[in-house]
Amino acid sequence: MVSFVLVARALGDLDDDLDFHYHTLDARPLPGRVIEIDKTRQLLYAVLDGQLQWVFHTSTGTEEPYQHPAGYTATADTPPGRHTVDWRVDGWRDRRLGRMYRPKYFHGDGIALHGYHAIAPHPASHGCARSPSRPWILSGRTI
C-alpha cells in the first residue's frame, strides 16, 4: 500500500501562492520550499530543498458529515489533489464555522491552511488544515 501526503509547495515565502498536490512518501524531494501535510499523522512538515526544517501539529477534516450554518449537510474533508491558493487574508478572519488566523484558501469550498488557537492531535476541522496561530509560523517568513 502506498502512503500519500498532502503537499503545499511554496515558491517564495508562506505568503506567496501555494501549490498543493499529492506525492508518495518515497518520492524524490521537491525542490524549493514545501509544506507537507500528513493527514494520517496529523503533522505539518516545512521542508526546504528536501531537508526537513520544522514540524508542527496540524488538524485536518474529520471526514464526517456536519450541518453547515447555512442549512445544508457537508462532509468535513480536506480535499486531496492539486490546488492553488486563490486568495489569503492577513490577520484574523471570522467565518460561520469559526475563527482563522491568516487563512490561505486553496479550495472553492472555503478550505484553507490557517492558524488556529488550539490544534487537536486528531482530525477535528471542517476540512481546513489548522496550524498553530503564532504569528511567526504564518507570518510570511521564508521556510
Contacts in CASP RR format, 6 or more apart in sequence:
PFRMAT RR
TARGET T0000
AUTHOR 0000-0000-0000
METHOD contacts of the structure
MODEL  1
MVSFVLVARALGDLDDDLDFHYHTLDARPLPGRVIEIDKTRQLLYAVLDG
QLQWVFHTSTGTEEPYQHPAGYTATADTPPGRHTVDWRVDGWRDRRLGRM
YRPKYFHGDGIALHGYHAIAPHPASHGCARSPSRPWILSGRTI
2 24 0 8 1.000
2 25 0 8 1.000
3 24 0 8 1.000
3 25 0 8 1.000
3 40 0 8 1.000
4 22 0 8 1.000
4 23 0 8 1.000
4 24 0 8 1.000
4 25 0 8 1.000
4 80 0 8 1.000
5 22 0 8 1.000
5 23 0 8 1.000
5 25 0 8 1.000
5 36 0 8 1.000
5 37 0 8 1.000
5 38 0 8 1.000
5 39 0 8 1.000
5 45 0 8 1.000
6 20 0 8 1.000
6 22 0 8 1.000
6 36 0 8 1.000
6 37 0 8 1.000
6 38 0 8 1.000
6 39 0 8 1.000
6 60 0 8 1.000
6 78 0 8 1.000
6 80 0 8 1.000
6 81 0 8 1.000
6 129 0 8 1.000
7 20 0 8 1.000
7 21 0 8 1.000
7 22 0 8 1.000
7 23 0 8 1.000
7 30 0 8 1.000
7 34 0 8 1.000
7 35 0 8 1.000
7 36 0 8 1.000
7 37 0 8 1.000
8 18 0 8 1.000
8 19 0 8 1.000
8 20 0 8 1.000
8 34 0 8 1.000
8 35 0 8 1.000
8 36 0 8 1.000
8 37 0 8 1.000
8 106 0 8 1.000
8 113 0 8 1.000
9 18 0 8 1.000
9 19 0 8 1.000
9 20 0 8 1.000
9 21 0 8 1.000
9 30 0 8 1.000
9 32 0 8 1.000
9 33 0 8 1.000
9 34 0 8 1.000
9 35 0 8 1.000
10 16 0 8 1.000
10 18 0 8 1.000
10 19 0 8 1.000
10 32 0 8 1.000
10 33 0 8 1.000
10 34 0 8 1.000
10 35 0 8 1.000
10 143 0 8 1.000
11 17 0 8 1.000
11 19 0 8 1.000
11 32 0 8 1.000
11 33 0 8 1.000
12 33 0 8 1.000
12 142 0 8 1.000
13 33 0 8 1.000
13 140 0 8 1.000
13 141 0 8 1.000
13 142 0 8 1.000
13 143 0 8 1.000
14 35 0 8 1.000
14 104 0 8 1.000
14 138 0 8 1.000
14 139 0 8 1.000
14 140 0 8 1.000
14 141 0 8 1.000
14 142 0 8 1.000
14 143 0 8 1.000
15 88 0 8 1.000
15 90 0 8 1.000
15 140 0 8 1.000
17 84 0 8 1.000
17 85 0 8 1.000
18 35 0 8 1.000
18 84 0 8 1.000
18 85 0 8 1.000
18 104 0 8 1.000
18 106 0 8 1.000
18 113 0 8 1.000
19 82 0 8 1.000
19 83 0 8 1.000
19 84 0 8 1.000
20 81 0 8 1.000
20 82 0 8 1.000
20 83 0 8 1.000
20 84 0 8 1.000
20 106 0 8 1.000
21 81 0 8 1.000
21 82 0 8 1.000
21 83 0 8 1.000
22 80 0 8 1.000
22 81 0 8 1.000
22 82 0 8 1.000
23 30 0 8 1.000
29 47 0 8 1.000
29 49 0 8 1.000
29 50 0 8 1.000
29 51 0 8 1.000
30 47 0 8 1.000
30 50 0 8 1.000
31 49 0 8 1.000
31 50 0 8 1.000
32 48 0 8 1.000
32 49 0 8 1.000
32 50 0 8 1.000
33 46 0 8 1.000
33 47 0 8 1.000
33 48 0 8 1.000
33 142 0 8 1.000
33 143 0 8 1.000
34 45 0 8 1.000
34 46 0 8 1.000
34 47 0 8 1.000
34 48 0 8 1.000
34 50 0 8 1.000
35 44 0 8 1.000
35 45 0 8 1.000
35 46 0 8 1.000
35 47 0 8 1.000
35 113 0 8 1.000
35 143 0 8 1.000
36 44 0 8 1.000
36 45 0 8 1.000
36 47 0 8 1.000
37 43 0 8 1.000
37 44 0 8 1.000
37 45 0 8 1.000
37 58 0 8 1.000
37 60 0 8 1.000
37 78 0 8 1.000
37 113 0 8 1.000
37 129 0 8 1.000
38 44 0 8 1.000
38 45 0 8 1.000
39 60 0 8 1.000
39 78 0 8 1.000
39 123 0 8 1.000
42 57 0 8 1.000
42 58 0 8 1.000
42 59 0 8 1.000
42 60 0 8 1.000
42 120 0 8 1.000
42 121 0 8 1.000
42 122 0 8 1.000
42 123 0 8 1.000
43 55 0 8 1.000
43 56 0 8 1.000
43 57 0 8 1.000
43 58 0 8 1.000
44 55 0 8 1.000
44 56 0 8 1.000
44 57 0 8 1.000
44 58 0 8 1.000
44 129 0 8 1.000
44 131 0 8 1.000
45 52 0 8 1.000
45 54 0 8 1.000
45 55 0 8 1.000
46 52 0 8 1.000
46 53 0 8 1.000
46 54 0 8 1.000
46 55 0 8 1.000
46 56 0 8 1.000
46 143 0 8 1.000
47 53 0 8 1.000
48 143 0 8 1.000
53 143 0 8 1.000
54 143 0 8 1.000
56 119 0 8 1.000
56 131 0 8 1.000
56 132 0 8 1.000
56 137 0 8 1.000
57 119 0 8 1.000
57 121 0 8 1.000
57 131 0 8 1.000
57 132 0 8 1.000
58 119 0 8 1.000
58 129 0 8 1.000
58 130 0 8 1.000
58 131 0 8 1.000
59 116 0 8 1.000
59 119 0 8 1.000
59 120 0 8 1.000
59 121 0 8 1.000
59 122 0 8 1.000
59 123 0 8 1.000
59 124 0 8 1.000
59 125 0 8 1.000
59 129 0 8 1.000
59 130 0 8 1.000
60 78 0 8 1.000
60 123 0 8 1.000
60 125 0 8 1.000
60 127 0 8 1.000
60 128 0 8 1.000
60 129 0 8 1.000
60 130 0 8 1.000
61 76 0 8 1.000
61 77 0 8 1.000
61 78 0 8 1.000
61 123 0 8 1.000
61 124 0 8 1.000
61 125 0 8 1.000
61 126 0 8 1.000
61 127 0 8 1.000
61 128 0 8 1.000
62 76 0 8 1.000
62 123 0 8 1.000
62 124 0 8 1.000
62 125 0 8 1.000
62 126 0 8 1.000
62 127 0 8 1.000
63 75 0 8 1.000
63 76 0 8 1.000
63 77 0 8 1.000
63 123 0 8 1.000
64 75 0 8 1.000
64 76 0 8 1.000
65 73 0 8 1.000
65 74 0 8 1.000
65 75 0 8 1.000
65 76 0 8 1.000
66 73 0 8 1.000
66 74 0 8 1.000
66 75 0 8 1.000
66 76 0 8 1.000
66 126 0 8 1.000
67 73 0 8 1.000
68 74 0 8 1.000
68 96 0 8 1.000
68 97 0 8 1.000
69 96 0 8 1.000
69 97 0 8 1.000
70 96 0 8 1.000
74 109 0 8 1.000
74 126 0 8 1.000
76 123 0 8 1.000
76 125 0 8 1.000
76 126 0 8 1.000
76 127 0 8 1.000
77 127 0 8 1.000
78 111 0 8 1.000
78 123 0 8 1.000
78 125 0 8 1.000
78 127 0 8 1.000
78 128 0 8 1.000
78 129 0 8 1.000
79 107 0 8 1.000
79 109 0 8 1.000
79 111 0 8 1.000
79 127 0 8 1.000
83 106 0 8 1.000
83 107 0 8 1.000
84 106 0 8 1.000
85 104 0 8 1.000
85 105 0 8 1.000
85 106 0 8 1.000
86 105 0 8 1.000
86 106 0 8 1.000
86 108 0 8 1.000
87 105 0 8 1.000
88 102 0 8 1.000
88 103 0 8 1.000
88 104 0 8 1.000
88 105 0 8 1.000
88 112 0 8 1.000
89 100 0 8 1.000
89 102 0 8 1.000
89 103 0 8 1.000
90 102 0 8 1.000
91 101 0 8 1.000
91 102 0 8 1.000
92 99 0 8 1.000
92 100 0 8 1.000
92 101 0 8 1.000
93 99 0 8 1.000
93 100 0 8 1.000
93 101 0 8 1.000
93 103 0 8 1.000
93 114 0 8 1.000
97 126 0 8 1.000
99 116 0 8 1.000
99 117 0 8 1.000
100 112 0 8 1.000
100 114 0 8 1.000
100 115 0 8 1.000
100 116 0 8 1.000
100 128 0 8 1.000
101 114 0 8 1.000
101 115 0 8 1.000
101 116 0 8 1.000
101 117 0 8 1.000
101 133 0 8 1.000
101 138 0 8 1.000
102 114 0 8 1.000
102 115 0 8 1.000
102 133 0 8 1.000
102 138 0 8 1.000
102 139 0 8 1.000
103 112 0 8 1.000
103 113 0 8 1.000
103 114 0 8 1.000
103 115 0 8 1.000
103 128 0 8 1.000
104 112 0 8 1.000
104 113 0 8 1.000
104 114 0 8 1.000
104 138 0 8 1.000
105 111 0 8 1.000
105 112 0 8 1.000
106 112 0 8 1.000
106 113 0 8 1.000
110 128 0 8 1.000
111 127 0 8 1.000
111 128 0 8 1.000
112 128 0 8 1.000
112 129 0 8 1.000
113 128 0 8 1.000
113 129 0 8 1.000
113 131 0 8 1.000
114 128 0 8 1.000
114 129 0 8 1.000
114 130 0 8 1.000
114 131 0 8 1.000
114 138 0 8 1.000
115 130 0 8 1.000
115 131 0 8 1.000
115 132 0 8 1.000
115 133 0 8 1.000
115 137 0 8 1.000
115 138 0 8 1.000
116 130 0 8 1.000
116 131 0 8 1.000
116 132 0 8 1.000
116 133 0 8 1.000
117 133 0 8 1.000
119 130 0 8 1.000
119 131 0 8 1.000
119 132 0 8 1.000
124 130 0 8 1.000
131 137 0 8 1.000
131 138 0 8 1.000
END
